[in-house]
Every structure is written in structure tokens, then in C-alpha cells.
Amino acid sequence: MTATPTTGRITQEQVTWFAHTFDQLVGNIEKAVLGKQHVTRLALTCLLSEGHMLLEDFPGTGKTQLARALSATVQGTHSRIQFTPDLLPSDVTGVTIYEPTKQSFEFHPGPIFATIVLADEINRASPKTQSALLEVMEEGRVTVDGKPHSVGEPFMVIATQNPIEQAGTYRLPEAQLDRFLMKASVGYPDHEATIAVLADAKTRDRAKTLSPLIASNVIVEMSKLADEVHVDPAILGYVSRIAEESRRHPNLKLGLSVRGCLAYVRCAKTWAASQGRTYVVPDDIKVLAEPVLSHRLLLNAEAQFAGITVEQCVDQILGDIAPPAERASA
């Protein structure tokens, strides 16, 4: 697969190709993760928006399987880091070692140097090790002994964490959570999907059966295409009002940052292209609200005590702000 280089605005022909390719990728991943089309589309949107994803869910729901299926679908390098309390930052980024034969220091890359990196149970590592991901997730490079090393493009971190086993874990700080473009949960499969999984119980690892469907350089081209999707000023104003409302919401002590707004618009462009449109509509903003906002908003103590959730606050904010009238004008 190859993409036509972009020259200015995205054309309908290009966006049709984008949506068709996107659907093919979703179909390939769904061979391993049955009945989870929405979260699969979110994961692909995250990858094509040049972002990172946090999957938080109960054990055995398929978080790791989704990440590995996405890795298997994209032709590139893949790595998995099992985060544990004794994991060191150098175990993630790599280390400089003196080579006696060359009489010089040589950098040995860590597992972070891959196209798609699965950070399994990220909250089990110490804050020092977690912070090793901050630079690479934001800038696509790591600095070891004062020298920067690029991880290349495309690059995506898919981190998982278990919300119910908090013993021996370290909560991700807000600064690191903000580096994740999206936060989502896989959830349990429905009745039909569960039966299909059980019927194929002989297959121990469904992700292993997948073949690469797209080259990594095509992912980069698709990301460039998504950047050319049109966003009307009224849509930008809608996003800005959502951010402003979140900052003064009575149940929130931390609202949506400017970086969060940029992430919001970037995701909306990719989502629109995946639907075969050259422009963003208000429904794109609404459908992406929870995965893009939920980990960036912080409840105050009173709201937590009252049992209010961030998702309820997001719904209220969207309900209080009238979306702009849909316009397809360029």
C-alpha cells in the first residue's frame, strides 16, 4: 500500500482511500480482538494521530491482546516492556557501554526503540522509571549521557494498567497522563463474541495469527493526510468552549489544557478521515470526548466523596454547550 503525497488540502479521493485502508486495518485487528470495533478504531486513530494510548481495564479483558494485534498489523519493529518495581530507566531507554575493542563508548538502544511499544502494567514501575518515558513520548527521542537518540517514525506507546490491584503500584502523575493522547477500556466481550472466542479455544494467541497489512511508512503518509482535514473555526470554538467550561466546572479542580485541546483537534481530524470525510463535524468532537478528556480532568475532593465520575462531568459539559451547526464548507 502506498499513499499519494499531500499537496495542501486533502481530496475526496485521498480520504476515500484513507477510510478504506482504515477499515481494512480494523478488520485485521478484529480477527484477534472480537467484538471490540470501537476501541479498535480508537487505537488506530491514536496511532495515526501520532499519539500514545493508555488502556485501563480489568484483568483478562484483552488489553495486551489489542496492543499486540495492532503491532502485528503494522509492519515494523515491536517490543514489550513488562513494568515491575525493580525496572530501571536504562532498562527502558538503553545505556552507554564502553567497548574495549573500539576504545570508545557506544550506545545500546533499549526496548523503547521500536515502532510500537507495549508498556505492560506501567503503574507497577517506580516514578523514576515512569519518568523515563516522558521525553520520548513527547519528543520522540531519548537523551542518554547528554546525547539525543531519535526513535524514528511512526512511534507509539500503548500502556496498560489494572484499576483494581493498587497494592505495589505507583499512580501515574498528571504530567505523564497528559502525554497519552487517549485513555480507553476494552471491556468484556458480548455474548456472541464470547462464544466465538470459546469455540476457538485451541488458538492460544490470536494476535500471533495476524500478518502485517501495512508498512510503517504508509502510516506516516496517512498521518500527513489526516493533518490536511479541514476544521471549521466554529468547531475550534466548540473545542475551546469545552476546555473553558471544564476549567470552571464545580466538580473539577483540573480542566482541559491547551495541549489537551491540540490533541482533541488532532484526533478529530483523523476520526473524520476514517469516516470518509474531508472535514470535521461536531459529532466527531462528541464521540472522542471521553477517551481524550477523561484522563486529563481531575475531580475535586468533594466530587470524589460524592461518587461523581469524570465521565459524568464530561457528559454534563457536552450537554451544557450547544454544538455549532454542521458545515461541510472548506
Salt bridges, closest charged atoms under 4 A:
ASP23 OD1 - ARG41 NH1 3.09
GLU56 OE1 - LYS183 NZ 3.25
GLU99 OE2 - HIS108 NE2 2.95
GLU106 OE1 - LYS102 NZ 2.75
ASP120 OD2 - ARG80 NH2 2.53
GLU121 OE2 - ARG124 NE 2.93
GLU135 OE2 - ARG141 NE 3.51
GLU138 OE1 - ARG179 NE 3.64
GLU138 OE1 - ARG259 NH1 3.48
GLU139 OE1 - ARG141 NE 3.02
GLU165 OE1 - ARG124 NH2 2.98
GLU174 OE2 - ARG171 NH2 2.84
ASP178 OD2 - ARG259 NE 2.85
ASP178 OD1 - ARG296 NE 2.74
ASP200 OD2 - ARG206 NH1 3.01
ASP205 OD2 - ARG68 NH1 2.69
ASP232 OD1 - ARG327 NH2 2.62
GLU245 OE1 - ARG248 NE 3.46
ASP284 OD1 - ARG277 NH2 2.79
